Amino acid sequence: MADTPAADPLYVFTGIRSAKVLDALRWVLSRRGDVEGAFVERLTRYPLESLTGFLFATSAAFYLAERGTNPKIKTLVDALYYISTCLSVGYAEIFATTQPGRAIATLVMTLGPSLTGEALDPPFKAAAASQRGQDAMVQKLDEILAELKRANQGAGSGEQDSLVQPETGPQP
């Protein structure tokens, strides 16, 4: 009974089988680090181009999902108008009427504001900031390591002023 389309709620509402979604999700999660890194790299490398591509791709998907069923979506420009408002405040008088359309709108409303907020950043800004942060962290860790080494050398010569105290176990 569970293998029939009627028993699969996702299939009933979207036309997509749950098993396929779970397989894809398992694959993505197994490669999460690689996929996430590549995705973030592409989005942050050229933020304006990323936003433009996202806007047009989701507009086209929304148009295909809503045409013929939503009376307010007659042209691709209608879909573009709706999706562009979802990127920020969502003031359009158009609403998604199909399940795939609602899923696309949800994606846009979730990711859109952050993409829009960085659209005018210069290319590679995030990569440069990330590299500066990593360099500063490595420098600080090197300083801590050098201080710990100095402290351990001092402890070996009998100094009591060491930063690293040997463990003596629980005190009564």
Secondary structure, DSSP 8 states (H G I E B T S, - for coil): -TTSGGG-HHHHHHS--HHHHHHHHHHHHHTHHHHHHHHHHHHHHSHHHHHHHHHHHHHHHHHHHHTTT-TT--SHHHHHHHHHHHTTT---S----SHHHHHHHHHHHHHHHHHHHTTTS-TTHHHHHHHHHHHHHHHHHHHHHHHHHHHHHHHHTT-S--SS--------
